[in-house]
Amino acid sequence: QVQLVESGGGLVQPGGSLRLSCAASGSIFSINVMGWYRQTPGKERELVAAMASGGSTNYADSVKGRFTISRDNANNTVYLQMNSLKPEDTAVYYCNAARVGWGRVHEYDYWGQGTQVTVFS
């Protein structure tokens, strides 16, 4: 089992910044991708950013150039630095840890509890 604890969400004005953190614990040896998803009412959960164990990254087109995913391997923590925030970034953000195989097929996933990000002036 893998446990994920998220923090860092909140209310921020347009153009502002937030940094989300996700601390992982438990049986994490088989995890090879960690990332962030977000979900708003009436919409499907979408991938925001992900990082593979080898360091490669993947970003949604809507956040490229504004968001950066990073990790601290010593503390099993992944971060999402969000800059130049826009109202459309408002969502519940979920940390994800997964074992991803051939063709980007997810063998299994673990999820955090979610943290609310609201961009509003």
N, C-alpha and C positions, 0 to 999 in steps of 0.2 A: 504494500500500500504506500501511496505517496500523498503527503499533505502539503497543501499550498495555502499560504497566508498572504493576502494582498493588503497594501496600504498606500496612502498618498493621494487618494481622490479628494475632491472638494469643489468649491465654487471659485471660478476664476473669470476675469473679464476677457473679452476678445483681445487677442494679441498677447495674452499672458502665457505663463508656462507652469507646468506641473511635472513632477517625476513620480511615477508609480513604481512600487517595489513588490516583488513576489519572492518570498522565502520558501524554499522547498526542503522537505525532510522526509524520512522514511526510506523505503526501498527504491532509491533513485538510480541505481546502477544501470538499469536497462533503458532509461530515458535518453533519447538522442535529439529531441527538439523541444524547445520551450518557446512560448510566445504569448501574445496578447490578442484577445478577441474583444469585440464590443457588440452590444445589442441595444436597439431602441424599440419602443412599442410598435408593433405591426411589421417589423422587419426581421429578416433572418439574421442570425448571428454571423458576423463577418470577421475574417482575419484582418488584424491591423498590422502586426509585425511578428516575425518568428526568427529564431536563431537556432541553427543546428549545432551539434556538438563540435563539429569541425570549424565553426566560426562563420559559415555562410549565412546570409540574412535574406529575408523576403519581406517586402512591404506592400501594403495596399497603395494603389496609385494615388488615392486621396490624401495620403499622409507623407508621401515621399518628399524629402527635403525639409520636413518639419519635425518628424518624430525619429528617434533613434533608439534602437534596442541594444542593450549591453548586458554583460553578466559579470558576476564576481564568483569565480569557481570555488574559492576558498570558503565562501559562506553559502554556497548553493543558492544564490540570489540572482534574479533577473530583473532588469529595470527597463522602464519605458520613459524616456525623456520626451516630453511633449512641449514644443515651442510654437509660437504664432498660432495659438489656439483659436478656433472658429466656433460659432454656435453649432454648426453641424457636427462637431466633434462630441457634442453632448451625448452620453450613453453610459450604460453600465459596462465597465471594463472587467474582463475575466482573464486571469492567468491560466495558462494551459501548459501541461507537460505531457508529452506523447512519445510513443515508440512508433516511428514512421518507417515503413518499408518501401519496397519497390513501387514505383509509380506514385509516390507520395501517399500511399494508402496508410491510414492510421490503424495500427494494430490495437492500440488502446490509448485512452486519454484519461487524464486527471484534471480536475478543475478547482479553482479557488472559489471563494464565496461571492466575489464581485465587489467592485468599488465604484461608487457613483462619481462621474465627472460631469459637471455642469458649467457651460460657458455662456455667460449672460452678463450684460451690463446693467 
